[in-house]
Amino acid sequence: MRPQPFHVVDRTAARAPAAWAGAPGAGALGAFLGRPRRLPTWAGTYATHRASPRLPVPPALARALRALHGKLVVLNPGHAASLPPGVASAARGLLRGDFAAPRRAVPPYTAALGRDTRTDTDERRAREVLDALPPSARAPLARAGAQWRALVLCEPTRVVIARAPGDGPAFAAAAAYRLVLVAGTGAPPAAPPLDDATLCAPAGAPAAGTPAAWFTADVLLPDTAAFDAMTPDAAAAYARLTGRAGAASGAPAGGAADRYWFAPAWERFEERGRVVGHVTPAFLARRAARPGASSPAHLSPAHDRGSLVPPGYCLVRVRASLELAVVGLA
């Protein structure tokens, strides 16, 4: 089987629509929809400092990597992301709604008074989602008889890193998350088969209004992983910024100035007993992440951690979006 472009971050159990409206189901659904999650999950904690084998390694960079290896810990705390209220409302309506029955009209007095209960709002948003889907995607929710439904939150396993205009980090990546409503007939499946089916089945068209912007998070990615995920234009710019474009330009390796890591500024950490500590994306100053930044004349350990991207890592701004999709299983 080919690697899937998503992996499962979180999921609900599979229940009948009526069960989602009962007390146990409503409580479990409320916890799932309201729970903040640390995202992206693929940006972790690192204590190694290595350069990509696909680019030349200037002597100053090699010394800086040796100096920091095992001493400087790179932490990516992640972003505490909760589902957008509109998406959560539509998902709640899709789980509970009886879409095999005729559309329920809103009583005139309710509309006249401008009142709208949460149940009415959920149902209206769920209907808007269904109206935006093709008939083949609506069919699983319109089946009569025994039925189960579940929600699965999926995260992309691969992103493409490109150059970022404007202020902030020089590189950015778009991460398209999916909240998938899975519907089927028969006995509700256990979690692992449900995950496999969700990842392998083609999703219906995304709901109206999605994908929508969800969250933005800065992450520090290892040099090899970041370079491998870059577009050709971003990879060329990254090689120039880090002083490793010599092989492509015909100049000696390391001949170009390192305007991203300022590797010589880290060499003193090779001294015996020198301790560096840790760094997070939030510690990094904007000016060091942009092309053309210059190294300060006098650097202290505190200044280093607060302004310079550590050698062997790339600062990437992740812009996440979320789409609501429907998958039907036999």
N, C-alpha and C positions, 0 to 999 in steps of 0.2 A: 504494500500500500504506500502511495506517495505521502510524504510529510504534509500534514494539514496546515493551512495558513493561520489557524487559530488554535488556542488551547483554552480549556475551561477554567475560569477563575472562581466561579461560584454558581450554585444552582439550587432550585427548590426541589422538593419531592414531587412526584407525579400524583395528582389527585383529580377526582371528578370535579366539574365546575361547582356543583352544589357544596362539595366539601370545602372549597376555598371560601365560601361565604359563611361557614360555621365558625364557631369560636376557635378551635384548634388551628384550622386552616387560615383564618384571618390573622391570628397572631403570628404564625410562621411567615405568612406573606408580608405582613407589616415589617417584621424583622429583616426579611430579605431586601425589600424595597428601600428601607431606611438606613441600612447598615453602611457606614463608610468603609471603603476598601483602600488599602495601600497600593497605589498604582504609579507607574508600571511595575509589574512583578519581575520583569527581566533585567532590571537595573539593581544590582545588589551591593554587597560590601566586598572590597578587594584590598589585598595587602601585597600584591605583586606588581612589579613595574617592568613591563616588557614592551619592546617596539615591534611593529609589524614587520614580518620578514619580507614583505613585498616592497619595502622602501629601504634605501641606504641608511645606515646608522652612523652619524658623525661621531667623532671621538668624544666631544663634550656631552653629547646625549648619552652615550654609553656609560660615561662616568657618573652622570646624574642618575641614571637608572640603577646602577650598582649602589649608589649612596642611599637611595630611597627604598630599595627592595626590602620589604619586611619591616620598615620603620614607619612609613607613612601609610596610614589606613584611609582608603577612600570609601566614604559612606554615602549611600543614596537613600535618604529616609523615605522617599516617595511622596506622593500626594494623597491625602485622605479624600477620596472622591465618593460622593453620594450620587445616586441616580437623579437626574433632573426631574422636578415635580411633574411636568407634563408627560414625560415618558413613563414615569411610575404610575400615573393615573391611567394612562392608556393600557399599560400592562395589567393593571388590576382589573380593568373592565374586560379585557380579553380573556383573562383566566376565569372570570365568574359568569360571563354573559351567555345567554341562551340564543345563539344566532341562527338556530334552526326555526325559531318562532318568528312571527311577523314583528317588524320594527314597532317598538312601543312609542306611542305618541306622548309628548310632554303635555300634561294638563294645561289648558289655557290660563287658569288662574295662577299657576306657578310661573309661567312666562310673564304674565302681566305684572306680578309682584316683583319680578327680577330675582326670585329665589332659585337656588340651584344646589341641591344636596350633593354630597360627594359621590353618592351612587349614581345620580343623574349625570354628573360630570364625567365619571369614569365610563359610563355607558356611551355618552356622546363621543368621547375621544376614541373609544374602541371602535365605534361605528365609522368614524373618520378614517381610522387606520384601515378597516376592511374595505371601505369605498375606494381607497387608493391602491388596493392590491388587485392583481388580475384574478379572474375566476378560479384558476388553478390553485392559487395561494389561499383564496377564501374558502375553498371546498373543505379542508380539514376541520374548520371551525363550524361549518354549517351542517355537518353530519348529524342525523338523528340517532337516538339510541345511546348506549353506554359509550362513554368517552372520558379520556383523561387529558390533562394539560399540565405543563410545567414551564418554568422559565430557566434559561441557562445564559449566564453572562460569559462571553468569549472575548479573549484578548488576542490581538495579532501576534504571531510569533516572529514576524520579520517586519522591519520598517526600512524605509529608504531615507537616507540622510542627504539633505541638500543645503546649499548655501542660503543663509538667512539675511534678508535686507534689513536695514534700520538698526536701531540700538539693540543691545543684548548680545547673546552668544552668536558667534559667526555661523553656526550650523543649526539646522532644525530638522525635525522629522514629524510626519503626520502618522498618527496611530488611530486606525479606524476600529473601534470596539463594536461588538454586536450584542444586543439583548435579544435572544431568540425565544419566541413562544413556540414550544413543541406540543403538537396535538396528535392524538392517536386513539385507536379503539382497542378493546380487549383489556387484559390485565396490565396495570401500570408497571413499567419496567423498573429494574433496579438502577442505581446511579451509573455504574460503569457502562452498561449497554446504552443508556440514555445519552451519555457523553459521546460515545463513538458515533451514534446515529446522528446527533446534532452536528458534529464536525464533518461528517461525510456527506450528509444530505444537502442538496442545493437549496439555498434559502429563497423564499419568495421575494418579491420586490420590497425594498425598504418602505416603511410607513411614511405617510405624508409628513413633511416637516423634519424628516431625518434623512441622512445623518445630520445631527446638530452638534455645534461646538460643545464640548463637555468640560475639559480642564486643561491646564497648561502646567508643565513641570519641567524643571531643569535637571538633567542627569549627567553624571560623569561615566563615560563608557571606555573600556580598555581600547588601546590604540588599534589592535588587530580587528576587533569586532566593529569599531566605528569605521575604519578605512574600508573594510569589506562591504559595508552597507551603504557607502557613499555613491552618489551619481558621479560620472566621469568628471564633470565640472567641479563638483565639491571636492573630489579626491585630488585633483590638480591643485586647487586652492589650498587645501590642507597640507599637501606636500611642500608648497612654497612657504606657507606660514611657519611650518616647523623646521625649515631649513633642510629639507630632504628632497629637493627637486633637482639635485645635481645630475642624477642619472638620466632624467628626461631632457634636461636642457643642454647636456654635454659638458657642463661645468663639473669640477671635482666634487665628489660627494661631500656634503656639508659646506660647500662654498657659499650658499645663500645664507642670509642672516636668519636666525631663529627668532621670529617675532611673536611666538605663541607660548612657548614654555620657558624661554630664557634659561636654557639648560645650565650655563655656567653659574647662575645664581644659586643653584642647588648643590654644587660640588662640595661645599664646606660640610655638608651633612655626612660626608664620608669619614670625617674625623672620628676617632675612637670615642665612644661614650655619647656621641651626639644623638639626641632623640628629637623626632619631628612631631609625632602625634597623629592627628587625623584631619581630614578636610571634607567638607560637604559642598554641594553646588551653591548653597546659599552664602557661603563664605567668599565666593569669588567676586571680585569687582568687575564691573562692566568693561572698563577700559582695557583690561588684559585679554578679554575675549574677542576683541575686535582687531581687524588688520591694522597695522601701523602703530600699535601700542609700543611704547619704549620702556625699557627696564629702568626702575629708579636707581639713582646713583648709590644710595646706601640702603641695603636690604636687611631687615631683621627677621627672625623666624616668624614672628607674629605677622609682619607685613607680607612675607611670602605666602603664608596660608590664606591670607585675606585677599590677595590680588592676583596670584599667578596660578594658571591651570597646571596641575602637577604633571611632570613628564610621564609619557606613557598613557595619557588619558585625553579624551576629547569632551568638551562641554557641549551638550546638545539640548536644545529646547524642544520638548515633546509637546505637540499640540494634538490633543485627543478629541475625537468625535465619537458619537454614539448613534447607532441605527437600531431601529426595532424591526425585526424580521419574523416571518412565520415559516415554520417547517412542519409538514404533515408526514406522519409515519403510518404505515399500514397496520 
